[in-house]
Amino acid sequence: MHLFFTDLDGTLLTDEKQITPKTLEAIDAYISAGNKFIITSGRPFNNIREVAKRTGLDRYQDLLLICYNGSVIYDCGAEKPLVDLRLDPKDALHIIDTAEEMGIHCQTYSSTKVVCRRHDPESDYYAHQTQMEFIYDDDILSHLDEAPHKALAISLGDSGRLKKLQQKLAPWMKGKLTTVFSCPEYLEFVDHRSGKGSAVKYVCDLYNVPVRDAYAAGDANNDFSMLSAAGNSIAMINGSDEVKAIASILTEKDNNHDGLADILFRLAGE
């Protein structure tokens, strides 16, 4: 049995946020051969579940969803989280306050929506990318019906501002939070035990599958830990140069042209 971990945006999904018929056929062949297919993304749980439903992946009852860059591992078959790591709401508020003092958009999440203080180009950009709904209110904590899984700072066109925020908060975060760039515009704050790589190791242990039989596919720098943890790392041809440099496999086609399909078909035949 193989395990196949895949990022969503820029990897499994096209730029129009769809899965092509050929790639769906390849996933079906791969799973039908007795392998496990695991979605691994920085997106929130409800958003990933909506993507799975919209693209037809929800037909697979035992699908695993790794959400919030490894803070949540959800078993769709058992309908329960296997891992659920959260931020203290006051810590999320401190991150937002610090970011806003530096003129940087920052948001966190309720169980169903994005929560931030004001509507701006960054919130519009994120809403367009994820199709998630927003709550805009100065009183962030009043809208958190449960402890959030992450905070997200966004800077369009100037990742240097996010690096300064990261550096400023680093001493305060030590031992409890960690950060990851999911793309040049997004700096994510999560529990220090989180990470796509940690999730890969957890799932390999869960199914008693050696890492040499685990495949991981990604395109962005928040995929580093996942690609490093899996025995077989796949970089999308449309991925960042940094991701391509560490991968053992490079796709021949990009995310818009069934980049993962041939690999999945090959694994289905093994």
C-alpha positions as CSV (number, residue, x, y, z in Angstrom):
1,M,0.0,0.0,0.0
2,H,1.2,3.5,-0.9
3,L,0.2,6.8,0.8
4,F,-0.2,9.8,-1.4
5,F,-0.2,13.2,0.3
6,T,-1.1,16.2,-2.0
7,D,-1.4,19.9,-1.6
8,L,-4.5,21.5,-3.1
9,D,-3.7,24.9,-4.6
10,G,-1.2,24.8,-7.4
11,T,-0.9,21.0,-7.1
12,L,-4.1,19.0,-7.2
13,L,-6.4,21.9,-8.2
14,T,-6.2,23.8,-11.4
15,D,-6.0,27.6,-11.2
16,E,-9.8,27.6,-11.5
17,K,-9.9,25.4,-8.3
18,Q,-11.2,22.3,-10.1
19,I,-9.9,18.7,-10.6
20,T,-9.8,17.6,-14.2
21,P,-11.6,14.4,-15.3
22,K,-8.3,12.7,-16.1
23,T,-6.8,13.4,-12.7
24,L,-10.1,12.2,-11.0
25,E,-9.8,9.0,-13.1
26,A,-6.2,8.6,-11.9
27,I,-7.2,9.1,-8.2
28,D,-10.0,6.6,-8.6
29,A,-7.6,4.0,-10.1
30,Y,-5.0,4.7,-7.3
31,I,-7.6,4.3,-4.5
32,S,-9.2,1.3,-6.1
33,A,-5.8,-0.4,-6.1
34,G,-5.9,-0.3,-2.3
35,N,-3.8,2.9,-1.7
36,K,-4.6,5.9,0.6
37,F,-5.1,9.4,-0.8
38,I,-4.6,12.3,1.7
39,I,-5.4,15.9,1.0
40,T,-2.9,18.2,2.8
41,S,-3.4,21.9,2.8
42,G,-3.1,25.1,4.8
43,R,-6.8,25.7,4.2
44,P,-9.4,25.4,7.0
45,F,-11.2,22.1,7.6
46,N,-14.7,23.3,6.4
47,N,-13.2,24.8,3.3
48,I,-11.3,21.6,2.4
49,R,-14.4,19.6,3.0
50,E,-16.3,21.9,0.6
51,V,-13.6,21.5,-2.0
52,A,-13.8,17.7,-1.6
53,K,-17.6,17.8,-2.1
54,R,-17.4,20.2,-5.1
55,T,-14.8,18.2,-6.9
56,G,-16.2,14.7,-6.2
57,L,-13.5,13.6,-3.8
58,D,-16.1,13.1,-1.0
59,R,-17.1,9.9,-2.8
60,Y,-14.2,8.2,-0.9
61,Q,-15.5,7.5,2.5
62,D,-12.2,7.0,4.3
63,L,-10.5,10.1,2.9
64,L,-8.1,11.9,5.3
65,L,-8.0,15.7,5.3
66,I,-4.9,17.4,6.7
67,C,-5.9,21.0,7.4
68,Y,-4.4,24.2,8.7
69,N,-0.9,23.0,7.6
70,G,-1.1,20.0,9.9
71,S,-3.0,21.4,12.9
72,V,-6.0,19.1,12.1
73,I,-6.0,15.6,10.7
74,Y,-9.6,14.6,10.0
75,D,-10.9,11.1,9.3
76,C,-13.9,11.4,7.0
77,G,-14.8,7.8,7.5
78,A,-14.9,8.0,11.3
79,E,-16.2,11.6,11.0
80,K,-13.8,12.8,13.7
81,P,-10.5,14.6,14.1
82,L,-7.4,12.4,14.8
83,V,-5.3,15.5,15.6
84,D,-6.6,18.9,16.7
85,L,-4.1,21.5,17.7
86,R,-5.3,25.0,18.4
87,L,-4.1,28.5,19.4
88,D,-5.0,30.3,22.6
89,P,-7.5,32.9,21.4
90,K,-5.5,35.6,23.2
91,D,-2.4,34.5,21.4
92,A,-4.2,34.9,18.1
93,L,-5.4,38.4,19.1
94,H,-1.8,39.3,20.1
95,I,-0.6,38.3,16.6
96,I,-3.3,40.3,14.9
97,D,-2.6,43.4,17.1
98,T,1.1,43.2,16.4
99,A,0.6,42.8,12.7
100,E,-1.8,45.7,12.5
101,E,0.6,47.9,14.4
102,M,3.0,47.2,11.5
103,G,0.3,48.0,8.9
104,I,-0.2,44.3,8.0
105,H,-3.5,42.6,7.4
106,C,-4.0,39.6,9.8
107,Q,-7.0,37.3,10.4
108,T,-8.1,34.3,12.3
109,Y,-10.9,31.8,12.0
110,S,-14.1,30.8,13.7
111,S,-15.5,27.3,13.1
112,T,-17.0,28.5,9.8
113,K,-15.7,31.9,8.8
114,V,-12.7,34.2,8.6
115,V,-12.6,36.8,11.3
116,C,-10.7,40.1,10.9
117,R,-11.2,43.8,11.8
118,R,-11.7,45.4,8.5
119,H,-12.4,44.9,4.8
120,D,-9.3,45.6,2.7
121,P,-7.6,44.3,-0.6
122,E,-6.0,41.4,1.4
123,S,-9.3,40.1,2.6
124,D,-10.8,40.5,-0.9
125,Y,-7.8,38.5,-2.3
126,Y,-8.2,35.7,0.2
127,A,-11.9,35.5,-0.3
128,H,-11.4,35.2,-4.0
129,Q,-8.8,32.4,-3.5
130,T,-10.8,30.4,-1.0
131,Q,-14.5,31.4,-1.5
132,M,-14.7,31.7,2.3
133,E,-17.0,34.2,4.1
134,F,-15.7,37.0,6.3
135,I,-16.7,38.6,9.6
136,Y,-15.4,42.1,10.0
137,D,-15.4,43.5,13.6
138,D,-13.1,45.2,16.0
139,D,-14.0,42.7,18.7
140,I,-12.3,39.6,17.2
141,L,-12.7,37.4,20.3
142,S,-16.5,37.7,20.4
143,H,-16.7,35.8,17.1
144,L,-14.5,32.9,18.0
145,D,-17.0,30.2,19.0
146,E,-14.0,27.9,19.6
147,A,-10.2,28.2,19.9
148,P,-8.8,29.0,16.4
149,H,-6.4,26.7,14.6
150,K,-4.3,29.5,13.1
151,A,-3.8,33.2,12.4
152,L,-2.8,34.4,9.0
153,A,-1.0,37.6,8.0
154,I,-1.3,38.7,4.4
155,S,0.9,41.1,2.5
156,L,0.3,41.6,-1.2
157,G,3.5,42.4,-3.1
158,D,5.9,42.8,-0.2
159,S,6.8,39.5,1.6
160,G,9.6,41.5,3.4
161,R,7.0,43.0,5.7
162,L,5.9,39.5,6.7
163,K,9.4,38.5,7.5
164,K,9.8,41.5,9.8
165,L,6.6,40.5,11.6
166,Q,7.9,36.9,11.9
167,Q,11.2,38.2,13.4
168,K,9.4,40.5,15.8
169,L,7.2,37.8,17.2
170,A,9.9,35.0,17.2
171,P,11.0,35.4,20.8
172,W,7.4,35.5,22.1
173,M,6.4,32.5,20.0
174,K,9.3,30.2,21.2
175,G,8.1,26.9,22.5
176,K,4.4,27.4,21.7
177,L,3.9,28.7,18.1
178,T,5.6,28.3,14.8
179,T,5.3,30.1,11.4
180,V,5.3,29.0,7.8
181,F,5.0,30.8,4.5
182,S,2.3,29.0,2.5
183,C,3.1,31.4,-0.4
184,P,5.0,34.7,-0.6
185,E,1.8,36.6,0.4
186,Y,0.8,34.4,3.4
187,L,2.5,34.0,6.8
188,E,0.7,31.4,8.9
189,F,0.9,31.1,12.7
190,V,0.1,27.6,14.1
191,D,0.8,25.5,17.2
192,H,4.5,24.5,17.4
193,R,3.6,20.8,17.0
194,S,1.9,21.4,13.7
195,G,3.3,21.0,10.2
196,K,2.6,19.0,7.1
197,G,5.7,17.0,7.8
198,S,4.5,16.0,11.3
199,A,1.2,15.0,9.8
200,V,2.9,12.8,7.2
201,K,4.7,10.9,10.0
202,Y,1.5,10.6,12.0
203,V,-0.4,9.1,9.1
204,C,2.5,6.7,8.2
205,D,2.4,5.4,11.8
206,L,-1.4,5.3,11.7
207,Y,-1.4,2.9,8.7
208,N,1.9,1.2,9.6
209,V,3.3,2.2,6.2
210,P,7.0,2.9,6.0
211,V,8.0,6.4,4.8
212,R,9.6,4.8,1.7
213,D,6.1,4.0,0.5
214,A,4.8,7.6,1.1
215,Y,4.6,10.1,-1.7
216,A,4.0,13.8,-1.2
217,A,3.3,16.4,-3.9
218,G,3.4,20.2,-3.6
219,D,4.4,23.4,-5.2
220,A,5.0,26.0,-2.4
221,N,7.4,26.5,0.5
222,N,4.9,25.4,3.1
223,D,5.2,22.0,1.5
224,F,8.9,21.6,2.5
225,S,8.3,19.6,5.7
226,M,5.8,17.3,3.9
227,L,8.2,16.7,1.0
228,S,11.1,16.1,3.4
229,A,9.1,13.7,5.6
230,A,7.9,11.5,2.7
231,G,10.1,8.9,1.1
232,N,9.2,10.2,-2.4
233,S,8.9,14.0,-2.9
234,I,7.1,15.4,-5.9
235,A,7.4,19.0,-7.1
236,M,5.0,20.5,-9.6
237,I,6.7,21.9,-12.7
238,N,4.8,25.1,-11.8
239,G,6.2,25.1,-8.3
240,S,8.8,27.3,-6.6
241,D,12.4,26.9,-7.4
242,E,13.0,26.0,-3.8
243,V,10.5,23.2,-3.9
244,K,12.0,21.8,-7.1
245,A,15.4,21.8,-5.6
246,I,14.5,19.4,-2.8
247,A,12.2,17.1,-4.7
248,S,13.1,13.7,-6.0
249,I,10.4,13.8,-8.7
250,L,9.4,16.7,-11.0
251,T,6.1,16.5,-12.8
252,E,6.2,16.9,-16.6
253,K,3.0,18.9,-16.6
254,D,1.6,21.7,-14.4
255,N,-1.5,21.7,-12.2
256,N,-3.6,22.9,-15.1
257,H,-2.7,19.9,-17.3
258,D,-3.0,16.8,-15.1
259,G,0.5,17.1,-13.5
260,L,-0.2,14.3,-11.0
261,A,-2.2,11.9,-13.1
262,D,0.6,9.9,-14.7
263,I,2.2,9.3,-11.3
264,L,-1.1,8.2,-9.7
265,F,-1.8,5.8,-12.7
266,R,1.7,4.3,-12.3
267,L,1.3,3.8,-8.6
268,A,-2.2,2.2,-9.2
269,G,-0.5,-0.4,-11.4
270,E,2.2,-1.4,-8.9
